[in-house]
Amino acid sequence: MRRVAITGLGIVSGLGCAVATFWDVLLAGTSAAGEVALPGLPTIPAVTVDDDALGAEAAIGRRELKRMDRVAVLAAVAAAQAV
C-alpha cells in the first residue's frame, strides 16, 4: 500500500476561489448555481468561476496563462493555492 501525505488545500469553485471563502459560503448554504445564456442557445442552469476572483495571472504568470486551456488554468490555480 502506498502512503500519501496531504500538504495543503486549494479550491477553485463557483462558491469561491480560496479555501476560506469556499468554506464560509458553503456553511452559509449559499448556492453558486445561476443561469447562463449563450448566443443561439436556450438559457441553462450552470455554475461559473469568476475570472476576477480566480487570480490566475498572479498564480501562474501571464506567459504560461496564454498557453493553457481553461481546465488546466483552474487546476493550476488550485494546485498553487495548495502549495
N, C-alpha and C positions, 0 to 999 in steps of 0.2 A: 504494500500500500504506500502511496506517495503522500508526503505531508505537504501542506500548503499553509503559508503564513499570509494573512491579510494585513497589509501595511498601511492602508489608507482607504478612504471612500471618495468617490466622485460621482456626480449625477448631473445629467442633462435631461430635463423633463419639461413638459408644459407647465408643471407646477412650480418650477424654479430651476435655476442653473447653478445651484450651490446646495450642499447637503443641509445646512442650517435652514435656508429658505424653503427648500422642499419639505423638510420635516415639519416646520411651523405651519405651512399651508396644508399639508396632509392632515395634521392633527386638528386643524380648524374645520376640516370637512369640505374644503373648497374644491370644486370641480374645475378641471382645466379644459374640459370639452366646450367647444363652441361650433359655430357654423363657418364653413369655408366655401367661398364662391369662386369658381374658376370660369374663365370665359368659355362659353359654349357648353357648359355642363351644369346640371342642377346643383343647388346648394346641398352640401353634405355635412354631417357632423364629423368633427375631427379635433385633434389636439395638435397644436403647433408650438414650436420653440421660438421664443422671442430672440431675434438676432442681436438686439442691443444688449440684452441681459447675458447672452452667451459669452461674450468676451473672447471670441476665437482668435482675433488678431494678437491680443496680448498673450494668450496661452501658446499659440503655435508660431506666430510670425507671419507677416504679410506674404513673403515669398512662398513659403510652404502652403499657405492657405489657398493661393491661386492654383496649385496643382492637385488639390484634394477635392473629392466629391463630398456631398453633404453628409453622408453617413460616416465617412472617415473623419470629417471635422467634428461631428458630435462625439464620436468615440475618443478622439484625441483630446478634446477639451475635458471630458470626464476622466481620462487617464492622467492628464496634467493636474487636475484637482486632487487626485488620489495620491500623488507622489509628494 
